[in-house]
Amino acid sequence: MVLNPRLSTHSAPVFLTQPVHPSVVEANDAIRALVDSRAGKDWTSTEAAEYEVLLIEWAAATQGIGAGIIEAA
Protein backbone atom coordinates (compact mmCIF):
# COMPACT_ATOMS: atom_id res chain seq x y z
CA MET A 1 0.00 0.00 0.00
CA VAL A 2 1.35 3.39 -0.99
CA LEU A 3 0.52 6.37 1.16
CA ASN A 4 0.47 9.76 -0.46
CA PRO A 5 0.71 12.80 1.78
CA ARG A 6 -2.27 15.07 1.67
CA LEU A 7 -1.29 18.48 0.34
CA SER A 8 -2.52 21.46 2.26
CA THR A 9 -4.96 23.71 0.49
CA HIS A 10 -3.87 26.55 2.74
CA SER A 11 -1.04 28.37 1.04
CA ALA A 12 -0.83 31.57 3.08
CA PRO A 13 1.98 31.80 5.60
CA VAL A 14 1.08 31.42 9.25
CA PHE A 15 2.13 34.27 11.52
CA LEU A 16 1.98 34.54 15.27
CA THR A 17 -0.61 37.07 16.34
CA GLN A 18 1.52 38.26 19.25
CA PRO A 19 5.27 38.52 19.72
CA VAL A 20 6.88 35.77 21.75
CA HIS A 21 7.30 36.86 25.35
CA PRO A 22 10.86 36.73 26.71
CA SER A 23 9.80 34.36 29.51
CA VAL A 24 8.68 31.84 26.88
CA VAL A 25 12.11 31.95 25.27
CA GLU A 26 13.84 31.69 28.65
CA ALA A 27 11.76 28.68 29.71
CA ASN A 28 12.28 27.02 26.34
CA ASP A 29 16.05 27.55 26.54
CA ALA A 30 16.15 26.17 30.10
CA ILE A 31 14.20 23.07 29.05
CA ARG A 32 16.48 22.52 26.07
CA ALA A 33 19.63 22.93 28.20
CA LEU A 34 18.38 20.45 30.81
CA VAL A 35 17.36 17.87 28.22
CA ASP A 36 20.63 18.28 26.29
CA SER A 37 22.71 17.90 29.45
CA ARG A 38 20.95 14.64 30.33
CA ALA A 39 20.79 13.12 26.85
CA GLY A 40 21.27 9.37 27.04
CA LYS A 41 21.47 9.35 30.84
CA ASP A 42 19.02 8.41 33.55
CA TRP A 43 17.36 11.34 35.27
CA THR A 44 17.44 11.76 39.02
CA SER A 45 14.18 12.56 40.78
CA THR A 46 15.47 16.11 41.29
CA GLU A 47 16.13 16.55 37.57
CA ALA A 48 12.72 15.13 36.71
CA ALA A 49 11.09 17.57 39.14
CA GLU A 50 13.11 20.45 37.65
CA TYR A 51 11.90 19.44 34.19
CA GLU A 52 8.30 19.40 35.39
CA VAL A 53 8.67 22.88 36.91
CA LEU A 54 10.19 24.20 33.69
CA LEU A 55 7.28 22.78 31.70
CA ILE A 56 4.80 24.48 34.04
CA GLU A 57 6.68 27.77 33.65
CA TRP A 58 6.73 27.39 29.88
CA ALA A 59 3.00 26.62 29.77
CA ALA A 60 2.21 29.61 31.97
CA ALA A 61 4.38 31.89 29.84
CA THR A 62 2.78 30.75 26.59
CA GLN A 63 -0.67 31.41 28.01
CA GLY A 64 0.33 34.86 29.24
CA ILE A 65 -0.06 33.96 32.91
CA GLY A 66 3.41 35.27 33.59
CA ALA A 67 6.18 34.56 36.04
CA GLY A 68 5.68 33.68 39.67
CA ILE A 69 3.38 30.72 39.17
CA ILE A 70 5.92 28.35 40.72
CA GLU A 71 5.94 30.19 44.03
CA ALA A 72 2.30 29.17 44.44
CA ALA A 73 2.94 25.55 43.48
DSSP file (Angstrom, degrees, kcal/mol; ACC not computed):
  #  RESIDUE AA STRUCTURE BP1 BP2  ACC     N-H-->O    O-->H-N    N-H-->O    O-->H-N    TCO  KAPPA ALPHA  PHI   PSI    X-CA   Y-CA   Z-CA
    1    1 A M              0   0    0      0, 0.0     2,-0.5     0, 0.0     0, 0.0   0.000 360.0 360.0 360.0 131.5    0.0    0.0    0.0
    2    2 A V        -     0   0    0      2,-0.0     2,-0.5     0, 0.0     0, 0.0  -0.881 360.0-153.2-104.6 128.6    1.4    3.4   -1.0
    3    3 A L        -     0   0    0     -2,-0.5     0, 0.0     0, 0.0     0, 0.0  -0.879   5.5-161.3-102.8 128.1    0.5    6.4    1.2
    4    4 A N        -     0   0    0     -2,-0.5     2,-0.0     3,-0.0     3,-0.0  -0.922  24.1-117.9-107.3 129.3    0.5    9.8   -0.5
    5    5 A P        -     0   0    0      0, 0.0     2,-0.5     0, 0.0     0, 0.0  -0.367  28.4-116.9 -65.0 142.5    0.7   12.8    1.8
    6    6 A R        -     0   0    0     -2,-0.0     2,-0.3     1,-0.0     0, 0.0  -0.680  28.3-132.7 -80.1 126.6   -2.3   15.1    1.7
    7    7 A L        -     0   0    0     -2,-0.5     2,-0.2     1,-0.1    -1,-0.0  -0.611  21.4-114.7 -82.2 138.6   -1.3   18.5    0.3
    8    8 A S        -     0   0    0     -2,-0.3    -1,-0.1     1,-0.1     0, 0.0  -0.474  12.7-155.8 -71.7 139.5   -2.5   21.5    2.3
    9    9 A T  S    S+     0   0    0     -2,-0.2     2,-0.8     2,-0.0    -1,-0.1   0.524  75.0  91.2 -89.3  -6.7   -5.0   23.7    0.5
   10   10 A H        +     0   0    0      1,-0.2    -2,-0.1     2,-0.0    -1,-0.0  -0.801  46.0 166.1 -90.8 112.6   -3.9   26.5    2.7
   11   11 A S        +     0   0    0     -2,-0.8    -1,-0.2     2,-0.1    -2,-0.0   0.554  39.8 102.8-106.7  -8.7   -1.0   28.4    1.0
   12   12 A A  S    S-     0   0    0      1,-0.1    -2,-0.0     0, 0.0     2,-0.0  -0.497  79.2-105.6 -75.6 143.5   -0.8   31.6    3.1
   13   13 A P        -     0   0    0      0, 0.0     2,-0.5     0, 0.0    -1,-0.1  -0.330  29.9-124.4 -66.1 151.0    2.0   31.8    5.6
   14   14 A V        -     0   0    0     -2,-0.0     2,-0.4     0, 0.0     0, 0.0  -0.859  29.7-172.5 -99.7 127.5    1.1   31.4    9.3
   15   15 A F        -     0   0    0     -2,-0.5     2,-0.2     2,-0.0     3,-0.0  -0.917  28.4-110.6-119.9 145.2    2.1   34.3   11.5
   16   16 A L        -     0   0    0     -2,-0.4     4,-0.0     1,-0.1     0, 0.0  -0.500  19.9-143.6 -68.1 141.1    2.0   34.5   15.3
   17   17 A T  S    S+     0   0    0     -2,-0.2    -1,-0.1     1,-0.1    -2,-0.0   0.744  84.3  32.4 -79.9 -22.5   -0.6   37.1   16.3
   18   18 A Q  S    S-     0   0    0      3,-0.0    -1,-0.1    -3,-0.0     3,-0.1  -0.961  92.9-101.3-131.5 149.8    1.5   38.3   19.3
   19   19 A P        -     0   0    0      0, 0.0     2,-0.3     0, 0.0    -2,-0.1  -0.348  48.5 -96.3 -65.5 151.8    5.3   38.5   19.7
   20   20 A V        -     0   0    0      1,-0.1    42,-0.1     2,-0.0    -4,-0.0  -0.538  40.6-123.4 -71.3 128.6    6.9   35.8   21.8
   21   21 A H    >>  -     0   0    0     -2,-0.3     4,-1.4    40,-0.2     3,-1.2  -0.463  15.7-122.0 -72.7 142.8    7.3   36.9   25.4
   22   22 A P  H 3> S+     0   0    0      0, 0.0     4,-2.6     0, 0.0     5,-0.2   0.828 111.3  60.1 -56.2 -32.5   10.9   36.7   26.7
   23   23 A S  H 3> S+     0   0    0      1,-0.2     4,-2.3     2,-0.2     5,-0.2   0.818 101.3  54.5 -67.4 -27.9    9.8   34.4   29.5
   24   24 A V  H <> S+     0   0    0     -3,-1.2     4,-2.4    37,-0.2    -1,-0.2   0.928 110.4  45.5 -66.6 -44.7    8.7   31.8   26.9
   25   25 A V  H  X S+     0   0    0     -4,-1.4     4,-2.7     2,-0.2    -2,-0.2   0.912 113.2  50.3 -64.4 -43.6   12.1   32.0   25.3
   26   26 A E  H  X S+     0   0    0     -4,-2.6     4,-2.3     2,-0.2    -2,-0.2   0.929 112.7  45.6 -61.6 -46.2   13.8   31.7   28.7
   27   27 A A  H  X S+     0   0    0     -4,-2.3     4,-2.4     2,-0.2    -1,-0.2   0.910 113.2  50.4 -64.4 -41.6   11.8   28.7   29.7
   28   28 A N  H  X S+     0   0    0     -4,-2.4     4,-2.5     1,-0.2    -2,-0.2   0.917 111.3  48.1 -62.5 -44.0   12.3   27.0   26.3
   29   29 A D  H  X S+     0   0    0     -4,-2.7     4,-2.5     2,-0.2    -1,-0.2   0.891 111.3  50.6 -63.8 -39.6   16.1   27.5   26.5
   30   30 A A  H  X S+     0   0    0     -4,-2.3     4,-2.2     2,-0.2    -2,-0.2   0.901 111.2  48.2 -65.9 -40.7   16.2   26.2   30.1
   31   31 A I  H  X S+     0   0    0     -4,-2.4     4,-2.7     2,-0.2     5,-0.2   0.941 112.6  48.5 -63.1 -47.1   14.2   23.1   29.0
   32   32 A R  H  X S+     0   0    0     -4,-2.5     4,-2.8     1,-0.2    -2,-0.2   0.906 111.4  49.8 -61.1 -42.5   16.5   22.5   26.1
   33   33 A A  H  X S+     0   0    0     -4,-2.5     4,-2.2     2,-0.2    -1,-0.2   0.910 112.4  47.4 -63.8 -42.7   19.6   22.9   28.2
   34   34 A L  H  X S+     0   0    0     -4,-2.2     4,-1.2     2,-0.2    -2,-0.2   0.940 114.7  45.3 -64.1 -46.8   18.4   20.5   30.8
   35   35 A V  H  < S+     0   0    0     -4,-2.7     3,-0.5     1,-0.2     4,-0.3   0.918 113.8  49.6 -64.3 -43.4   17.4   17.9   28.2
   36   36 A D  H >< S+     0   0    0     -4,-2.8     3,-0.9    -5,-0.2    -1,-0.2   0.884 108.8  52.8 -62.6 -38.8   20.6   18.3   26.3
   37   37 A S  H 3< S+     0   0    0     -4,-2.2    -1,-0.2     1,-0.2    -2,-0.2   0.754 115.4  40.8 -70.3 -22.4   22.7   17.9   29.5
   38   38 A R  T >< S+     0   0    0     -4,-1.2     3,-2.4    -3,-0.5    -1,-0.2   0.278  79.9 144.0-107.7   9.9   21.0   14.6   30.3
   39   39 A A  T <  S+     0   0    0     -3,-0.9     3,-0.1    -4,-0.3    -3,-0.1  -0.272  78.6   2.5 -55.9 125.9   20.8   13.1   26.8
   40   40 A G  T 3  S+     0   0    0      1,-0.3     2,-0.3    -2,-0.0    -1,-0.3   0.523 113.3 102.7  76.9   6.6   21.3    9.4   27.0
   41   41 A K  S <  S-     0   0    0     -3,-2.4    -1,-0.3     1,-0.0     2,-0.2  -0.834  77.8-102.2-119.1 157.2   21.5    9.4   30.8
   42   42 A D        -     0   0    0     -2,-0.3     2,-0.4    -3,-0.1    -3,-0.0  -0.535  38.5-126.0 -73.7 143.9   19.0    8.4   33.6
   43   43 A W        -     0   0    0     -2,-0.2     2,-0.1     4,-0.0    -1,-0.1  -0.719  14.5-132.2 -92.1 139.8   17.4   11.3   35.3
   44   44 A T     >  -     0   0    0     -2,-0.4     4,-2.3     1,-0.1     5,-0.2  -0.400  30.4-107.0 -77.4 166.6   17.4   11.8   39.0
   45   45 A S  H  > S+     0   0    0      1,-0.2     4,-2.1     2,-0.2     5,-0.1   0.849 122.4  54.6 -64.7 -32.2   14.2   12.6   40.8
   46   46 A T  H  > S+     0   0    0      2,-0.2     4,-2.4     1,-0.2    -1,-0.2   0.916 108.8  46.8 -65.8 -43.9   15.5   16.1   41.3
   47   47 A E  H  > S+     0   0    0      2,-0.2     4,-2.4     1,-0.2    -2,-0.2   0.886 111.5  51.5 -66.1 -38.9   16.1   16.6   37.6
   48   48 A A  H  X S+     0   0    0     -4,-2.3     4,-2.1     2,-0.2    -1,-0.2   0.903 111.1  48.0 -64.3 -40.6   12.7   15.1   36.7
   49   49 A A  H  X S+     0   0    0     -4,-2.1     4,-2.3     2,-0.2    -2,-0.2   0.894 110.3  52.0 -66.4 -39.7   11.1   17.6   39.1
   50   50 A E  H  X S+     0   0    0     -4,-2.4     4,-2.4     1,-0.2    -2,-0.2   0.907 109.1  50.8 -61.8 -41.8   13.1   20.5   37.7
   51   51 A Y  H  X S+     0   0    0     -4,-2.4     4,-2.2     2,-0.2    -2,-0.2   0.913 109.4  50.4 -61.4 -43.7   11.9   19.4   34.2
   52   52 A E  H  X S+     0   0    0     -4,-2.1     4,-2.1     1,-0.2    -2,-0.2   0.911 110.4  49.4 -62.6 -42.8    8.3   19.4   35.4
   53   53 A V  H  X S+     0   0    0     -4,-2.3     4,-2.5     1,-0.2    -1,-0.2   0.911 110.0  51.3 -62.2 -43.1    8.7   22.9   36.9
   54   54 A L  H  X S+     0   0    0     -4,-2.4     4,-2.6     1,-0.2    -1,-0.2   0.887 108.7  51.3 -62.9 -38.5   10.2   24.2   33.7
   55   55 A L  H  X S+     0   0    0     -4,-2.2     4,-2.7     2,-0.2    -1,-0.2   0.896 109.8  49.5 -64.7 -39.4    7.3   22.8   31.7
   56   56 A I  H  X S+     0   0    0     -4,-2.1     4,-2.5     2,-0.2    -2,-0.2   0.920 112.1  48.4 -64.2 -43.5    4.8   24.5   34.0
   57   57 A E  H  X S+     0   0    0     -4,-2.5     4,-2.5     2,-0.2    -2,-0.2   0.913 112.2  49.1 -62.8 -42.6    6.7   27.8   33.7
   58   58 A W  H  X S+     0   0    0     -4,-2.6     4,-2.4     2,-0.2    -2,-0.2   0.935 111.7  48.5 -62.5 -46.1    6.7   27.4   29.9
   59   59 A A  H  X S+     0   0    0     -4,-2.7     4,-1.3     1,-0.2     6,-0.2   0.910 112.4  48.5 -61.6 -42.5    3.0   26.6   29.8
   60   60 A A  H  <>S+     0   0    0     -4,-2.5     5,-2.7     1,-0.2     6,-0.8   0.905 112.0  49.4 -63.9 -41.2    2.2   29.6   32.0
   61   61 A A  H ><5S+     0   0    0     -4,-2.5     3,-1.0     1,-0.2   -37,-0.2   0.881 109.1  51.4 -67.1 -38.2    4.4   31.9   29.8
   62   62 A T  H 3<5S+     0   0    0     -4,-2.4    -1,-0.2     1,-0.3    -2,-0.2   0.752 111.4  48.3 -72.6 -21.8    2.8   30.7   26.6
   63   63 A Q  T 3<5S-     0   0    0     -4,-1.3    -1,-0.3    -5,-0.2    -2,-0.2   0.390 116.3-114.4 -95.9   2.7   -0.7   31.4   28.0
   64   64 A G  T < 5S+     0   0    0     -3,-1.0    -3,-0.2    -4,-0.3    -2,-0.1   0.658  78.7 128.3  76.8  15.4    0.3   34.9   29.2
   65   65 A I      < -     0   0    0     -5,-2.7    -4,-0.2    -6,-0.2    -5,-0.1   0.852  57.9-151.0 -72.7 -33.2   -0.1   34.0   32.9
   66   66 A G    >   -     0   0    0     -6,-0.8     3,-0.5    -9,-0.2    -1,-0.1  -0.244  23.4 -37.3  94.7 179.4    3.4   35.3   33.6
   67   67 A A  T 3  S+     0   0    0      1,-0.2   -44,-0.0     2,-0.1   -10,-0.0  -0.257 104.4  55.3 -75.8 164.3    6.2   34.6   36.0
   68   68 A G  T 3>  +     0   0    0     -2,-0.0     4,-0.6     3,-0.0     3,-0.3   0.408  64.9 116.6  95.7  -1.0    5.7   33.7   39.7
   69   69 A I  H X> S+     0   0    0     -3,-0.5     3,-0.7     1,-0.2     4,-0.7   0.830  71.3  60.0 -68.2 -29.8    3.4   30.7   39.2
   70   70 A I  H >4 S+     0   0    0      1,-0.2     3,-0.7     2,-0.2    -1,-0.2   0.827  92.6  64.7 -70.3 -30.6    5.9   28.4   40.7
   71   71 A E  H 34 S+     0   0    0     -3,-0.3    -1,-0.2     1,-0.3    -2,-0.2   0.831 105.0  47.1 -61.1 -29.3    5.9   30.2   44.0
   72   72 A A  H <<        0   0    0     -3,-0.7    -1,-0.3    -4,-0.6    -2,-0.2   0.672 360.0 360.0 -83.3 -17.0    2.3   29.2   44.4
   73   73 A A    <<        0   0    0     -3,-0.7    -1,-0.2    -4,-0.7    -2,-0.2   0.491 360.0 360.0 -78.5 360.0    2.9   25.5   43.5
